[in-house]
Amino acid sequence: MEQPTEIIFRNMEPSSFVRARVEEEVDRLERYFDRIQSCQVMIEAPHKHHRKGREYHVAVHMALPKGRNVDVTHTGRKDKAHEDVYVAIRDAFKAATRQLQDTSNVMAGKVKTHDTPEHGHVRTLFPDRGYGFIQSSDGREIYFHRNSVAEGSFDALHQGDDVRFVSTEGESAEGPQASTVIPIGKHHLTD
């Protein structure tokens, strides 16, 4: 880490034991993701005037490369477990670990993104010959055969109908061909 871990104690005296536990948790995170730039942990004791629900609150803030952050404000469950500061720390760092894993996966490009499927509209249709052409959203003309239309719905297609398709280059003398064509409604796609 570029900067030492900053540990803030609120409504309680600083404790070397608590500090050591926090540093162990931060070290564990650094072994998982060694590019943490800074880490700030705030441990807040319950107010002394509370009679019930005296759970510790733990907040963790980590600065990462590319301006990304991991922020956890962990107030704990609605049981007595977080009346123990070590349980509150453990649970806060579990949540921080999950966020750090998600963030590092995004940064590494390991998160699946779903592209908008290729789509267009039926430009020309030759029902008696069993084929047609799709005008794709990117301007290409795509040939399709009646057998490529899903669920045998070639006969239900009309010129101008919106479709999704899977294109394969070089399969047809007519140029790019759609191996699968799925008729869709007007509001199913976003560009």
C-alpha positions in Angstrom: 0.0 0.0 0.0 1.3 3.5 -0.8 0.1 4.9 2.6 -0.1 3.2 6.0 -3.6 2.1 7.1 -5.4 4.8 9.0 -7.4 3.5 12.0 -9.9 5.9 13.7 -11.5 5.1 17.0 -14.7 6.9 17.8 -16.4 7.0 21.2 -13.8 4.6 22.5 -10.1 4.5 23.6 -7.6 3.3 21.0 -6.8 -0.4 21.5 -3.6 -2.1 20.4 -5.5 -5.4 20.1 -8.2 -4.0 17.9 -5.6 -2.2 15.8 -3.7 -5.5 15.4 -6.9 -7.2 14.2 -7.7 -4.5 11.7 -4.1 -4.6 10.4 -4.4 -8.4 10.0 -7.6 -7.9 7.9 -6.0 -5.3 5.8 -2.9 -7.5 5.2 -5.2 -10.3 4.1 -6.9 -8.0 1.6 -3.5 -6.8 0.3 -2.5 -10.4 -0.4 -5.6 -10.8 -2.5 -5.3 -7.4 -4.3 -1.9 -5.8 -4.0 -2.8 -2.5 -5.6 -4.7 -0.9 -2.8 -3.4 2.6 -2.6 -4.8 3.6 0.8 -7.1 2.2 3.5 -9.0 4.0 6.2 -10.9 2.1 8.9 -13.3 3.8 11.4 -14.5 1.9 14.4 -17.3 3.5 16.4 -18.4 2.3 19.8 -22.0 2.6 20.7 -23.0 5.7 22.7 -22.9 5.1 26.4 -26.5 6.3 26.9 -27.9 3.4 24.8 -29.3 0.6 26.9 -30.1 -1.8 24.0 -28.6 -2.3 20.6 -25.0 -1.3 21.5 -23.5 -2.7 18.3 -20.1 -1.5 17.1 -20.1 0.2 13.7 -17.2 -0.3 11.3 -16.5 1.6 8.1 -13.8 0.7 5.6 -12.7 3.0 2.8 -10.1 1.8 0.2 -8.7 3.8 -2.6 -7.8 1.7 -5.7 -6.2 2.5 -9.1 -8.2 4.3 -11.8 -10.1 6.3 -9.3 -12.1 3.4 -8.0 -13.0 3.0 -4.3 -14.4 0.3 -2.0 -16.6 1.7 0.7 -18.2 -0.3 3.4 -20.3 1.1 6.2 -21.2 -1.9 8.3 -23.7 -1.5 11.0 -24.2 -5.2 11.6 -27.2 -7.5 11.9 -30.1 -6.9 14.3 -28.8 -9.4 16.9 -26.2 -9.1 19.6 -23.3 -10.4 17.6 -22.0 -6.9 16.8 -21.8 -6.0 20.5 -18.4 -7.7 20.1 -16.0 -5.3 18.2 -14.1 -8.3 16.7 -17.2 -9.7 15.1 -18.1 -6.3 13.7 -14.6 -6.0 12.2 -14.8 -9.5 10.8 -18.1 -8.8 9.1 -17.1 -5.4 7.8 -14.0 -6.9 6.2 -16.0 -9.8 4.7 -18.2 -7.2 3.0 -15.1 -5.2 1.9 -13.6 -8.4 0.5 -16.7 -9.1 -1.6 -16.7 -5.5 -3.0 -12.9 -5.7 -3.7 -13.4 -8.9 -5.6 -16.2 -7.4 -7.7 -14.2 -4.3 -8.3 -11.0 -6.1 -9.2 -12.9 -8.3 -11.6 -14.4 -5.3 -13.4 -10.9 -3.7 -13.5 -9.5 -6.9 -15.0 -12.3 -7.2 -17.6 -13.5 -10.5 -16.1 -17.1 -9.4 -15.9 -19.3 -10.6 -18.7 -21.1 -7.9 -20.6 -24.0 -8.7 -22.8 -23.9 -7.0 -26.1 -27.0 -6.1 -27.9 -27.7 -8.9 -30.4 -27.4 -8.1 -34.0 -30.7 -6.8 -35.2 -32.4 -5.2 -38.2 -35.5 -5.5 -40.2 -36.7 -7.6 -43.1 -35.9 -5.5 -46.1 -36.9 -7.9 -48.9 -38.8 -11.2 -48.7 -39.3 -13.8 -51.3 -41.8 -16.2 -49.7 -42.3 -18.4 -52.8 -38.5 -19.0 -53.0 -38.0 -19.4 -49.3 -35.5 -16.6 -48.6 -35.1 -12.9 -47.9 -32.7 -10.1 -46.9 -32.3 -8.3 -43.6 -31.2 -4.7 -43.4 -29.0 -4.8 -40.3 -28.8 -1.8 -37.9 -25.2 -1.2 -39.0 -26.3 -1.0 -42.7 -25.3 -4.4 -44.0 -27.5 -6.6 -46.1 -27.8 -10.1 -44.7 -29.2 -13.1 -46.6 -31.4 -15.6 -44.8 -33.1 -18.8 -45.7 -36.5 -20.1 -44.5 -34.7 -22.8 -42.5 -32.8 -20.2 -40.4 -36.0 -18.6 -39.1 -36.7 -19.8 -35.5 -39.7 -22.0 -34.8 -40.6 -22.3 -38.4 -42.1 -18.9 -38.5 -40.8 -17.9 -42.0 -44.4 -17.8 -43.3 -45.4 -15.3 -40.6 -42.6 -12.8 -41.6 -43.5 -9.6 -43.5 -41.3 -6.9 -45.1 -40.4 -4.4 -42.4 -40.6 -6.8 -39.4 -37.9 -6.4 -36.8 -35.6 -9.4 -36.2 -32.6 -10.5 -34.2 -30.1 -12.6 -36.0 -26.8 -14.4 -35.9 -24.7 -13.7 -39.0 -22.0 -15.9 -40.5 -19.7 -14.5 -43.1 -18.9 -16.5 -46.2 -21.6 -19.2 -46.0 -23.5 -17.9 -49.0 -22.9 -16.8 -52.5 -25.2 -13.9 -51.7 -22.8 -12.6 -49.1 -23.2 -12.6 -45.3 -25.9 -15.0 -44.2 -27.9 -15.3 -41.0 -27.8 -18.7 -39.5 -30.5 -17.9 -37.1 -33.3 -15.3 -37.4 -35.7 -14.5 -34.6 -38.7 -12.2 -35.2 -39.1 -9.7 -32.4 -41.5 -6.9 -31.3 -40.7 -3.2 -31.8 -39.6 -2.5 -28.2 -37.2 -5.4 -27.4 -33.9 -3.8 -28.3 -31.7 -0.9 -27.2 -28.9 0.4 -29.3 
